[in-house]
């Protein structure tokens, strides 16, 4: 299976040379990359959130395999969908799926093999050029998640951790999420601060409960909850907010914004 790029030319450049130049710029840093268990990164168009995602990826060593979990925006396909074989295309390249790990995670966490959920989903795709920019040989495990309650998220994360425990040095968990959506800038920042507080404590259950109780429109709360639970089970001890911003920072429109956060978990 070759999954074609669905949002090239809209969320990021469609021309390979231009995409490479943009990715190089977004990943530019003088810092030495650090080992990490997981990152939380935004998935809007690069003009909005690419700088935050790029700065976050630039902080960490990207090992041979990235397990990328994103929300299902389209409503298509299975509620917990993995693709176990093939490649995901981006302009000028394709990232191979790590079949052994994908099948192991499918079996451990009760995922369903389903390409439909991934066919038009942007939340995973926009991370792929950045991952490849950090490691040209990286392979992926793509997981697309719809709504699950907190207990199901934690159970899934802990199952992923058990399956990955012998390979933790070879894997980076990636939670793809934007934060609050389409409220004024000051309100969005306040709501996002409430969601980030449990996230930075590695409190998976607390993040899920806060977002649900307070109506915070964090689209990737499910994959982020799963990744927090998995990272915690793998021995995570700290989370650092690399950078936060809103879409208003890009173009100055503050009346109706989306929040973005980049977090490294070690």
RODO-2510 file (C-alpha; in nm, 4 decimals, decimal comma):
residues 266
     n   res          X          Y          Z
     1     x     0,0000     0,0000     0,0000
     2     x     0,1192     0,3498    -0,0867
     3     x    -0,0824     0,6127     0,0969
     4     x    -0,0761     0,9242    -0,1204
     5     x    -0,0134     1,2662     0,0331
     6     x    -0,3543     1,4229     0,0966
     7     x    -0,2709     1,7788     0,2081
     8     x     0,0499     1,8664     0,0229
     9     x     0,0079     2,2112    -0,1291
    10     x    -0,2351     2,3133     0,1447
    11     x    -0,0776     2,2394     0,4831
    12     x     0,2799     2,2358     0,3547
    13     x     0,4566     2,2830     0,0182
    14     x     0,3866     2,0356    -0,2593
    15     x     0,7156     2,0942    -0,4426
    16     x     0,9905     1,8660    -0,3058
    17     x     1,2683     2,1259    -0,3218
    18     x     1,0566     2,3929    -0,1556
    19     x     0,9359     2,1497     0,1105
    20     x     1,2936     2,0489     0,1880
    21     x     1,3953     2,4132     0,2280
    22     x     1,0995     2,4905     0,4552
    23     x     1,1643     2,1841     0,6708
    24     x     1,5335     2,2720     0,7002
    25     x     1,4372     2,6197     0,8180
    26     x     1,1815     2,4921     1,0705
    27     x     1,4305     2,2439     1,2190
    28     x     1,7258     2,4832     1,2393
    29     x     1,8838     2,4848     1,5854
    30     x     2,2183     2,5153     1,7610
    31     x     2,1134     2,2776     2,0396
    32     x     2,2297     1,9198     2,0645
    33     x     1,9305     1,6837     2,0319
    34     x     1,8288     1,4933     2,3440
    35     x     1,6894     1,1466     2,3932
    36     x     1,3152     1,1510     2,4519
    37     x     1,0344     0,9026     2,4943
    38     x     0,7698     1,1195     2,3309
    39     x     0,6778     1,4552     2,1856
    40     x     0,3474     1,6392     2,1586
    41     x     0,3338     1,8543     1,8456
    42     x     0,0709     2,0580     1,6565
    43     x    -0,0585     1,9697     1,3124
    44     x    -0,1918     2,2860     1,1513
    45     x    -0,0498     2,4260     0,8303
    46     x     0,3184     2,5060     0,8572
    47     x     0,2541     2,8808     0,8306
    48     x     0,0546     2,8564     1,1530
    49     x     0,2176     2,5901     1,3698
    50     x     0,5205     2,4662     1,1781
    51     x     0,7641     2,6720     1,3841
    52     x     0,6396     2,5169     1,7086
    53     x     0,6425     2,1627     1,5688
    54     x     0,9843     2,2167     1,4122
    55     x     1,1387     2,3571     1,7296
    56     x     1,0029     2,0610     1,9252
    57     x     1,1343     1,7985     1,6839
    58     x     1,4683     1,9803     1,6687
    59     x     1,5095     1,9294     2,0446
    60     x     1,5036     1,5502     2,0247
    61     x     1,6891     1,2635     1,8683
    62     x     1,4614     1,0883     1,6193
    63     x     1,5398     0,7153     1,6390
    64     x     1,4720     0,4527     1,3709
    65     x     1,0956     0,4285     1,4402
    66     x     0,8312     0,6940     1,5106
    67     x     0,4939     0,5756     1,6385
    68     x     0,2696     0,8624     1,5312
    69     x    -0,0755     0,8938     1,6905
    70     x    -0,3242     1,1496     1,5644
    71     x    -0,6955     1,2227     1,5871
    72     x    -0,9493     1,1269     1,3245
    73     x    -1,0841     1,4552     1,1826
    74     x    -1,2711     1,2969     0,8910
    75     x    -1,4891     1,0456     1,0764
    76     x    -1,3908     0,7762     0,8287
    77     x    -1,2839     0,4248     0,9186
    78     x    -1,2165     0,2430     1,2419
    79     x    -1,2064     0,4117     1,5844
    80     x    -0,8521     0,2867     1,6487
    81     x    -0,6900     0,2402     1,3096
    82     x    -0,3385     0,1328     1,2223
    83     x    -0,1788     0,0627     0,8857
    84     x     0,0669    -0,2249     0,9131
    85     x     0,2243    -0,2433     0,5677
    86     x     0,3361    -0,0137     0,2911
    87     x     0,4454     0,3487     0,2763
    88     x     0,3134     0,6991     0,3371
    89     x     0,4109     0,9363     0,0562
    90     x     0,5178     1,2978     0,0921
    91     x     0,6448     1,5179    -0,1912
    92     x     0,9682     1,3676    -0,3191
    93     x     0,9810     1,0749    -0,0761
    94     x     0,7919     0,8027     0,1074
    95     x     0,8225     0,6826     0,4650
    96     x     0,8053     0,3074     0,5152
    97     x     0,5795     0,1538     0,7772
    98     x     0,7707    -0,0552     1,0313
    99     x     0,5683    -0,3704     0,9792
   100     x     0,6953    -0,5713     1,2772
   101     x     0,6188    -0,2958     1,5271
   102     x     0,2884    -0,2046     1,3629
   103     x     0,1634    -0,5622     1,3814
   104     x     0,2834    -0,5985     1,7399
   105     x     0,1041    -0,2795     1,8466
   106     x    -0,2093    -0,3841     1,6590
   107     x    -0,2235    -0,7090     1,8516
   108     x    -0,1246    -0,5636     2,1888
   109     x    -0,3605    -0,2656     2,1897
   110     x    -0,6569    -0,4020     1,9952
   111     x    -0,6062    -0,1740     1,6955
   112     x    -0,7783    -0,2434     1,3664
   113     x    -0,5984    -0,2506     1,0343
   114     x    -0,7799     0,0158     0,8366
   115     x    -0,6456     0,2415     0,5624
   116     x    -0,9699     0,4385     0,5245
   117     x    -0,9230     0,6273     0,8514
   118     x    -0,5833     0,7463     0,7240
   119     x    -0,6718     0,8217     0,3632
   120     x    -0,7555     1,1923     0,4063
   121     x    -0,6287     1,2547     0,7601
   122     x    -0,3818     1,5435     0,7902
   123     x    -0,2803     1,5129     1,1558
   124     x    -0,0227     1,2413     1,0931
   125     x     0,0801     1,3502     0,7449
   126     x     0,2070     1,6949     0,8424
   127     x     0,4527     1,5373     1,0898
   128     x     0,6183     1,3171     0,8279
   129     x     0,8362     1,5768     0,6488
   130     x     0,9628     1,6982     0,9875
   131     x     1,0391     1,3469     1,1086
   132     x     1,2201     1,2692     0,7854
   133     x     1,4083     1,5976     0,8149
   134     x     1,5446     1,4820     1,1502
   135     x     1,6149     1,1258     1,0338
   136     x     1,6013     1,0467     0,6595
   137     x     1,5773     0,6743     0,7363
   138     x     1,2954     0,6901     0,9915
   139     x     1,0108     0,4445     0,9546
   140     x     0,6679     0,4907     1,1069
   141     x     0,3732     0,3250     1,2746
   142     x     0,0641     0,5360     1,1881
   143     x    -0,2257     0,5222     1,4376
   144     x    -0,5460     0,7245     1,3935
   145     x    -0,7837     0,7489     1,6905
   146     x    -1,1449     0,8585     1,7369
   147     x    -1,3094     0,9189     2,0744
   148     x    -1,2289     0,6864     2,3667
   149     x    -1,2993     0,7351     2,7354
   150     x    -1,0116     0,7917     2,9764
   151     x    -0,9974     0,4303     3,0922
   152     x    -0,9748     0,3023     2,7352
   153     x    -0,7015     0,5558     2,6518
   154     x    -0,4895     0,4560     2,9509
   155     x    -0,5405     0,0878     2,8818
   156     x    -0,4329     0,1402     2,5201
   157     x    -0,1280     0,3439     2,6198
   158     x    -0,0143     0,0863     2,8716
   159     x    -0,0599    -0,1899     2,6125
   160     x     0,1542     0,0056     2,3658
   161     x     0,4191     0,0487     2,6340
   162     x     0,4318    -0,3235     2,7082
   163     x     0,4755    -0,4007     2,3395
   164     x     0,7496    -0,1383     2,3008
   165     x     0,9336    -0,1869     2,6295
   166     x     1,2137    -0,3945     2,4781
   167     x     1,2604    -0,1392     2,1989
   168     x     1,2215     0,1941     2,3787
   169     x     1,5596     0,3244     2,2601
   170     x     1,4551     0,2678     1,8986
   171     x     1,1155     0,4401     1,9200
   172     x     0,9802     0,7930     1,9538
   173     x     0,6122     0,8332     2,0411
   174     x     0,4517     1,1304     1,8645
   175     x     0,1157     1,2734     1,9755
   176     x    -0,0266     1,5042     1,7101
   177     x    -0,2710     1,7636     1,8429
   178     x    -0,3778     2,1234     1,8220
   179     x    -0,5114     2,2886     2,1346
   180     x    -0,8291     2,4976     2,1815
   181     x    -1,0095     2,6091     1,8644
   182     x    -1,1811     2,9242     1,7366
   183     x    -1,2168     3,1412     2,0464
   184     x    -1,0528     3,4782     2,1174
   185     x    -0,6806     3,4693     2,1823
   186     x    -0,6976     3,5483     2,5547
   187     x    -0,9675     3,2870     2,6162
   188     x    -0,7776     3,0253     2,4165
   189     x    -0,4576     3,0867     2,6113
   190     x    -0,6426     3,0522     2,9412
   191     x    -0,8117     2,7281     2,8360
   192     x    -0,4919     2,5836     2,6967
   193     x    -0,3060     2,6606     3,0182
   194     x    -0,5625     2,4503     3,2034
   195     x    -0,5077     2,1589     2,9625
   196     x    -0,1292     2,1915     2,9673
   197     x    -0,1099     2,1743     3,3456
   198     x    -0,2009     1,8012     3,3720
   199     x    -0,0188     1,7248     3,0465
   200     x     0,3060     1,8603     3,1898
   201     x     0,2473     1,6541     3,5061
   202     x     0,2205     1,3435     3,2873
   203     x    -0,1323     1,3025     3,4210
   204     x    -0,3097     1,1223     3,1384
   205     x    -0,6371     1,0811     3,3253
   206     x    -0,6251     1,4427     3,4415
   207     x    -0,5746     1,5747     3,0890
   208     x    -0,8702     1,3762     2,9553
   209     x    -1,0920     1,4831     3,2469
   210     x    -0,9947     1,8507     3,2223
   211     x    -1,0585     1,8723     2,8495
   212     x    -1,3922     1,6928     2,8781
   213     x    -1,5135     1,8769     3,1902
   214     x    -1,4219     2,2250     3,0696
   215     x    -1,5157     2,1825     2,7049
   216     x    -1,1647     2,2533     2,5738
   217     x    -1,1655     2,1818     2,2007
   218     x    -0,8287     2,0041     2,1921
   219     x    -0,8731     1,7858     1,8855
   220     x    -0,5962     1,5402     1,9716
   221     x    -0,6776     1,4838     2,3367
   222     x    -0,7277     1,1098     2,2730
   223     x    -0,3883     1,0395     2,1097
   224     x    -0,2203     1,2691     2,3641
   225     x    -0,3813     1,0845     2,6558
   226     x    -0,2701     0,7535     2,5073
   227     x     0,0859     0,8772     2,4564
   228     x     0,1035     1,0164     2,8109
   229     x    -0,0082     0,6819     2,9523
   230     x     0,2409     0,4956     2,7334
   231     x     0,5300     0,7284     2,8197
   232     x     0,4483     0,7069     3,1906
   233     x     0,4497     0,3262     3,1723
   234     x     0,7851     0,3393     2,9902
   235     x     0,9382     0,5382     3,2749
   236     x     0,8803     0,9029     3,1821
   237     x     0,9758     1,1414     3,4616
   238     x     0,9348     1,4902     3,3186
   239     x     0,7679     1,6905     3,0447
   240     x     0,8890     2,0280     2,9169
   241     x     0,6862     2,2864     2,7271
   242     x     0,9131     2,3853     2,4402
   243     x     0,6900     2,6568     2,2995
   244     x     0,3280     2,7686     2,2992
   245     x     0,1482     3,0042     2,0628
   246     x    -0,1715     3,0641     1,8724
   247     x    -0,2612     3,1173     1,5105
   248     x    -0,2890     3,4851     1,5981
   249     x     0,0883     3,4974     1,6336
   250     x     0,1227     3,4161     1,2639
   251     x    -0,1088     3,6792     1,1143
   252     x    -0,2238     3,9002     1,3994
   253     x    -0,5906     3,7985     1,3944
   254     x    -0,6830     3,7578     1,7623
   255     x    -1,0616     3,7217     1,7535
   256     x    -1,0768     3,3553     1,6514
   257     x    -0,7616     3,1526     1,7001
   258     x    -0,6282     2,8008     1,7471
   259     x    -0,3725     2,7157     2,0143
   260     x    -0,0538     2,5171     1,9534
   261     x     0,1922     2,3578     2,1967
   262     x     0,5145     2,1637     2,1602
   263     x     0,6139     1,9345     2,4487
   264     x     0,9066     1,6978     2,5017
   265     x     0,8629     1,4012     2,7383
   266     x     1,1713     1,2339     2,8850
***
